[in-house]
């Protein structure tokens, strides 16, 4: 049966779209559904980083790229190497805190999460503990939590999110919305830049926007990062654990958190030493981005490009015995495969269908179709692409990203959150109007969604970019569905329990008309950008990177 599915999916790459008008690319449902159902099949074992399923996904994508007619990269292949280090904490690892003559050892997994990104199998630590508030240095906000303190060799403990708005400054750090300074990734990166011995984040569900189970799940499995310098120790503290540690050292956590909301906050030495031993298994992995090119037709503009991106990876398959994997599934009890149907077989499949149409209808600028690896591990594939781009960054006009697409039906509007930071917002409005759509109302980014998908890596490199129209992460009612509005919204809300779970599986009854619509909008926007007289630009104060852009 699976061989039949493979033949069907591969054969669809060769089929012409019967009702496509000359010069106008048209996305259709049949190939999109075929690619989606196949990529989300158990055969791909959850498309995990460093797992067999990931290699199968790469092989499928590169064969489809060739069958579609995409041009390969400069080396003649569709693969771009991504060198990754995988680290998994071993039993017996622990951190202890020496406080006022007593030693406190929080329970790993329940009270504290720890790991290393140093690439070392054994890490010994003995260092002072310093509270650095939000751990942010933001010159544009006139904010510096470090105040010149040399934190080399110290373990930093900090809050998640970023400084909250006040009556006097309702828009500081984007008001109630997240900024990049609030992301756990920024905080760990800043600790590395400053040479700290480690970084521990205080978890609360409101500040992180997700429960303890989310980081616990991540730290309980193998973790990945691009080869290079990383924190010797990093992790999370349960709020109650942090409160107890601070109290034992003679400090009130709530008072320190209140102090950290002010610009005059200074780091606080907690009179505590952190010591312990981390033992980890470490392995070197080579993953691959997949990319293919549709050359532009204009003699001058073809030197510039628009990128469409969608990560192919998900969370793979849990470690389990072969016997366990053959047991019948009972409400997910014996299901060890994180199929990632919506996240992100949906975007992966959509890009394949879009690429097939783009090959038949080239634009003035070059179009690059990119399937990054290891997005779920911290946007690693996209970061590797930006470090070694297939197309010069200064000649890349935009990145349009697809991640976790609409599976519940057509909408009368389209989400463009993040586009307002650049000229892509006006371009989106023009495309939406032509399609008879409106732009969905802007909502505060309370969970930092703009910083959690591959497009942000391009934004940091100076390229206008956003994640196009993800209804899945706006399940609180910010899209207007053409049919059965309340039922459609309820399905999106219900998906939240499937997010990053084994239950994110393909279902034949899904209404993919909205997914087709979303893919069509993205492709139309790509053509608008690819055929525009000038490259896209950031709006004043919104540029994240410092790449000198071509005119």
Secondary structure, DSSP 4 states (H G I P E B T S, - for coil): -HHHHHHHHHHHTT---TTPPTT-----HHHHHHHHHHHTSGGGGGGBTTSHHHHHHHHHHHHHHHHHT-B--TTSSSEEEEEEEEEEEPTT-EEEEEETTEEE-PPBTTTEEEE--SS-SEEEEEEEEEE-TT--EEGGGTEESSTT---TT-EEEEESS-PPP-SS-TTGGGTTS--GGGSHHHHHHHHHHTT-SEEEEEE-HHHHSS-HHHHHHHHTS-EEEESS---SEEEEEEHHHHHHHHHHTT--HHHHHHHTTSTT---EEEEEEEEEEEEEEEEEEEEEEEEEEE--SSTTGGGSEEEEE----B-EE----HHHHTSPPSTTTT--EE--IIIIIHHHHHHHHHHHHHHHS--SSEEEEEE-S-GGGTSHHHHHHHHT-SS-GGGEEEEEE--S---B--BSEE--TTGGGBTHHHHHHHHHHHTT-EEPPP---TT-GGGSSTHHHHHHTT--EEE---SGGGTTT-S-BSS-HHHHHHHHHHHTTTTTSTT----TT-BTHHHHHHHHHHHHHHHHHHHSSS---BPTT----------
